[in-house]
Amino acid sequence: MIPYCSICWEDNKVRLLDQRLLPQEELYLEITDYHDIIEAIRTLAIRGAPAIGVAAAMGAALGALALKTEDPEEFKKSFAAICQEIAAARPTAVNLFWALNRMQDVVKAHPAEPVAALQERLVREAQVILKEDDTTNRHLAQHGQVVIKDGDQVLTHCNTGALATGAYGTALGVMRAAWEAGKRFSVWVDETRPLLQGARLTTWELGKIGIPYTLIPDGAAAALMQKGRVNVIIVGADRIAANGDTANKIGTYSLAVLAQYHGVPFYVAAPFSTFDFSLADGLQIPVEERAPEEVTRFRREILAPSGAQALNLAFDVTPNELITGIITEKGIARQPLISDIKYLRSAKD
């Protein structure tokens, strides 16, 4: 059992681990105002698509509890506005919108109930979303651990463990499941510029689990593949289009191109809630552009000359033809991805 959680609900408060401070400090924030959840999502105190979805649901529940009206119609209107505010926190991770839609569906499904009953239902739904996230990721991890073999050298990018989800993890969850199954392997961890989620977070989580790892600069991945020192690449996702095109942390697309050139299997691990079936392909996925200061400085340390221009694309999109398979809670979609995704989508849970 890992002795930490990214987010939980306690006594009508949201308790989340402030990931901006890791690995130097493990500080939990106690949040009672949904505006603070929005700020936590925007500033990456909590990040990772599944975790953002859980945070959005819990933020919506906090917002519902704060509404003092007893008029159901006024409550519904105000609650919809709260969900709209939370939805604006970050544009790329589709889990955020998926979770908020679920919360709004609760209200729509019980139009005649008094406000107090709706508030209770919304709190329960947020907790259910958290529990389901854990179960989903464990199923995903069990399906995915078959891609890792004894002695493998696995490469991963950004952070996809319990910090990025409600509990278990996606790509890092696959590694965790393989380790728990008795396989012994090591992990190359991309530092993941500019905010170093690999260096700060993935190494911290792998250390907690006990999986051996080596931290590398993002630019070292090609040389390692050239030397035959990478057997498989496993990454997460923030949004996947209907055809399998995948948005993930900036630098993922580069890895996929390198993997194809060097013949290294490239897997994406993500729950079905990360799919956006309203988008035919990745060209339609909105890519967040964050503040240039995240590139020109790190925390308080200035890295570039004053006035330096910087472009800070938070994500890139990997075309489906570069992906060996997408690991989900229903199984692994393999090439041709479109037909396999359709098959898994139609399969019963």
C-alpha positions in Angstrom: 0.0 0.0 0.0 1.5 3.4 -1.0 1.4 5.8 2.0 0.1 8.8 0.1 -2.8 9.8 -2.1 -3.2 12.6 -4.6 -6.7 13.5 -3.5 -9.4 12.4 -1.1 -12.7 13.6 0.5 -12.8 13.9 4.3 -15.5 15.6 6.3 -16.8 17.7 3.4 -13.3 18.9 2.6 -11.0 18.0 -0.3 -7.5 16.9 0.9 -4.9 16.9 -1.8 -1.2 16.6 -2.0 0.4 19.8 -3.3 2.5 18.5 -6.2 4.2 21.8 -6.8 6.3 21.2 -3.7 7.4 17.6 -4.3 9.8 16.1 -3.8 11.2 18.5 -1.2 8.1 18.8 0.8 4.9 16.6 1.3 2.2 19.1 2.1 -1.5 18.3 2.0 -4.0 21.2 1.3 -7.4 21.1 2.9 -9.9 22.8 0.6 -13.5 23.8 1.3 -14.1 26.3 -1.5 -14.4 25.2 -5.1 -12.5 28.3 -6.3 -9.4 26.9 -4.6 -9.9 23.6 -6.5 -9.9 25.7 -9.7 -6.7 27.3 -8.6 -5.1 24.0 -7.7 -5.9 22.6 -11.2 -4.6 25.8 -12.9 -1.4 25.9 -11.0 -0.7 22.2 -11.1 -1.0 21.6 -7.4 -3.0 18.6 -8.8 -2.3 17.4 -12.3 -2.7 14.3 -14.5 -5.9 13.8 -16.5 -7.7 11.3 -14.2 -6.7 13.2 -11.1 -8.0 16.4 -12.6 -11.3 14.6 -13.3 -11.6 13.6 -9.7 -10.7 17.1 -8.5 -13.3 18.6 -10.8 -16.0 16.3 -9.4 -15.0 17.1 -5.8 -14.8 20.8 -6.6 -18.4 20.6 -8.0 -19.5 18.9 -4.8 -17.9 21.7 -2.7 -19.7 24.3 -4.8 -23.0 22.5 -4.4 -22.6 22.4 -0.6 -21.9 26.1 -0.6 -25.2 27.0 -2.3 -27.7 28.3 0.3 -30.8 28.3 -1.8 -33.7 25.9 -1.2 -35.2 26.5 -4.6 -34.3 23.5 -6.8 -34.4 25.5 -10.0 -32.1 28.2 -8.6 -29.8 25.5 -7.3 -29.6 23.8 -10.7 -28.8 27.1 -12.5 -26.1 28.0 -9.9 -24.7 24.6 -10.0 -24.4 24.6 -13.8 -22.5 27.9 -13.5 -20.1 26.4 -11.0 -19.4 23.5 -13.3 -18.8 25.9 -16.2 -16.2 27.8 -14.0 -14.4 24.6 -13.1 -14.4 23.5 -16.8 -12.4 26.6 -17.7 -9.5 25.6 -15.5 -7.6 23.6 -18.2 -8.5 22.9 -21.8 -6.8 19.7 -22.8 -7.5 17.0 -20.2 -11.0 15.6 -21.3 -11.4 13.8 -17.9 -12.2 17.2 -16.4 -15.2 17.7 -18.7 -16.2 14.0 -18.4 -16.4 14.2 -14.6 -18.3 17.5 -14.6 -20.9 16.0 -17.1 -21.4 13.1 -14.7 -22.0 15.5 -11.8 -24.5 17.5 -13.9 -26.2 14.3 -15.0 -26.9 13.5 -11.3 -28.9 16.8 -11.0 -30.7 16.2 -14.3 -31.7 12.7 -13.2 -33.4 13.9 -10.0 -35.4 17.0 -11.0 -38.0 16.7 -8.2 -35.6 16.3 -5.2 -35.0 19.0 -2.6 -31.7 20.8 -2.6 -30.3 19.0 0.5 -30.9 15.6 -1.2 -29.2 16.8 -4.4 -26.2 18.0 -2.4 -25.9 14.6 -0.7 -26.1 12.8 -4.1 -23.4 15.0 -5.6 -21.0 14.4 -2.7 -21.6 10.6 -3.1 -21.1 10.8 -6.8 -17.7 12.6 -6.4 -16.6 9.8 -4.0 -17.9 7.2 -6.5 -15.8 8.8 -9.3 -12.7 8.5 -7.1 -13.4 4.9 -6.2 -14.1 4.0 -9.8 -10.8 5.6 -10.9 -8.9 3.3 -8.6 -10.8 0.2 -9.8 -10.4 1.2 -13.5 -6.7 1.9 -13.2 -6.1 -1.5 -11.5 -7.9 -3.3 -14.3 -6.0 -1.2 -16.9 -2.7 -2.1 -15.2 -3.4 -5.8 -15.1 -4.2 -5.8 -18.9 -1.1 -3.7 -19.5 1.5 -5.5 -17.4 1.9 -8.2 -20.1 3.8 -5.7 -22.3 6.7 -5.7 -19.7 9.0 -8.6 -19.5 11.7 -9.6 -17.0 14.9 -7.7 -17.6 13.2 -5.0 -19.7 14.3 -1.4 -19.7 11.1 0.7 -19.8 11.1 4.3 -20.8 8.4 6.7 -19.6 7.6 10.4 -19.9 6.0 12.8 -17.4 4.1 11.4 -14.5 1.4 8.8 -14.6 1.2 7.2 -11.2 -1.0 7.6 -8.2 -0.2 11.3 -8.2 -1.7 11.7 -11.6 -4.9 9.7 -10.8 -7.2 9.0 -8.0 -5.0 6.2 -6.6 -3.2 3.5 -8.6 -1.8 5.0 -11.8 -2.0 4.5 -15.6 1.3 4.0 -17.3 3.1 3.9 -14.0 0.3 1.7 -12.8 1.2 -0.8 -15.5 4.8 -0.8 -14.2 3.5 -1.2 -10.7 1.3 -4.2 -11.6 4.2 -5.8 -13.4 6.5 -5.4 -10.4 3.8 -6.8 -8.1 3.5 -9.8 -10.4 7.1 -10.5 -9.7 8.8 -9.2 -12.9 12.1 -7.4 -12.4 13.0 -4.5 -14.7 14.2 -0.9 -14.6 12.8 2.4 -15.8 14.3 5.3 -17.7 12.5 8.4 -16.5 12.5 11.4 -18.8 13.0 14.6 -16.7 10.0 16.2 -18.7 10.8 19.8 -19.2 9.9 22.5 -18.4 8.2 21.6 -15.0 10.2 18.4 -14.4 7.2 16.1 -13.6 9.5 13.1 -14.4 12.4 14.3 -12.3 10.3 15.5 -9.4 7.3 13.2 -9.3 7.9 9.9 -11.2 11.2 9.3 -9.5 9.5 10.0 -6.1 6.7 7.5 -6.8 9.0 4.8 -8.2 11.2 5.2 -5.1 8.1 4.7 -2.9 7.2 1.5 -4.8 10.7 0.2 -4.9 11.1 0.0 -8.7 14.7 0.8 -9.8 15.0 3.8 -12.1 17.4 6.1 -13.8 16.6 9.8 -14.4 17.6 11.1 -17.9 17.5 14.4 -19.7 14.6 14.4 -22.3 17.2 14.6 -25.1 18.9 11.4 -24.1 16.1 9.1 -25.1 17.2 8.8 -28.8 20.8 7.8 -27.8 19.5 5.1 -25.5 17.2 3.7 -28.2 20.1 3.8 -30.7 22.2 1.7 -28.3 19.3 -0.8 -27.8 18.8 0.1 -24.2 15.0 0.7 -24.4 12.7 -2.3 -24.8 9.4 -0.6 -24.4 7.9 2.9 -24.0 4.8 3.4 -21.9 3.2 6.9 -21.5 -0.1 8.3 -20.4 -2.7 10.5 -22.1 -4.7 13.6 -21.5 -7.1 13.2 -24.4 -7.5 10.5 -27.1 -9.5 11.2 -30.3 -11.9 8.5 -31.7 -9.2 7.4 -34.2 -6.5 6.9 -31.4 -4.6 10.1 -32.0 -3.3 11.0 -28.5 -2.5 14.2 -26.7 0.0 13.9 -23.9 2.7 15.9 -22.2 4.9 17.8 -24.7 7.8 15.6 -25.9 5.6 12.5 -26.2 5.3 12.8 -30.0 9.1 13.0 -30.3 9.4 9.7 -28.4 6.8 8.0 -30.7 8.7 9.1 -33.8 12.0 7.9 -32.3 10.4 4.6 -31.2 9.1 3.8 -34.7 12.5 4.5 -36.2 14.3 2.2 -33.7 11.6 -0.5 -33.7 10.7 0.1 -30.0 7.0 -0.7 -29.0 5.2 2.5 -28.0 2.2 2.1 -25.7 -0.3 4.6 -24.3 -2.1 3.8 -21.0 -5.4 5.6 -20.3 -8.9 4.8 -19.1 -11.8 5.1 -21.5 -12.8 8.3 -19.8 -9.8 9.9 -21.6 -11.3 9.2 -25.0 -13.1 12.0 -26.6 -15.3 10.3 -29.2 -16.7 13.7 -30.3 -13.4 14.3 -32.0 -12.6 12.4 -35.2 -8.8 12.9 -35.0 -6.1 14.6 -33.0 -6.1 17.8 -35.2 -9.2 18.8 -33.2 -7.7 18.4 -29.8 -7.2 21.8 -28.1 -3.5 22.1 -26.9 -3.0 24.2 -23.9 -0.3 26.9 -24.1 0.9 27.9 -20.6 2.9 30.9 -19.3 6.3 31.4 -20.9 7.8 32.0 -17.5 7.5 28.2 -16.9 10.2 27.8 -19.5 12.4 30.8 -18.7 12.5 30.1 -15.0 12.0 27.2 -12.5 10.3 28.2 -9.3 12.4 31.2 -8.2 15.4 30.5 -10.3 15.8 32.5 -13.5 17.1 30.3 -16.4 17.1 32.7 -19.4 18.1 36.3 -20.0 15.7 39.0 -19.1 13.2 39.5 -21.9 13.8 36.1 -23.5 10.9 35.0 -25.6 9.6 31.5 -24.9 6.8 29.2 -26.3 5.3 26.9 -23.7 3.1 24.2 -25.4 2.0 22.0 -22.6 1.0 19.0 -24.8 1.6 17.5 -28.3 -0.5 15.1 -30.3 0.9 11.7 -31.4 -0.7 10.3 -34.6 -2.4 6.9 -34.1 -0.1 5.1 -36.6 2.9 5.7 -34.3 1.2 3.9 -31.4 1.7 0.2 -30.9 -1.3 -0.1 -28.6 -3.6 1.8 -26.2 -3.9 0.1 -22.8 -7.4 0.5 -21.2 -9.4 -1.1 -18.5 -11.2 -3.2 -21.1 -8.0 -4.5 -22.7 -5.4 -3.4 -25.2 -6.4 -1.8 -28.5 -3.7 -2.7 -31.0 -3.2 -1.8 -34.7 -5.4 -1.1 -36.6 -6.4 1.1 -33.6 -9.7 2.4 -35.0 -11.3 -1.0 -35.3 -9.9 -2.2 -31.9 -11.0 0.9 -30.1 -14.5 0.5 -31.5 -14.6 -3.2 -30.4 -13.4 -2.4 -26.9 -15.8 0.5 -26.6 -18.7 -1.8 -27.4 -17.6 -4.5 -25.0 -19.5 -4.7 -21.7 -17.7 -3.5 -18.5 
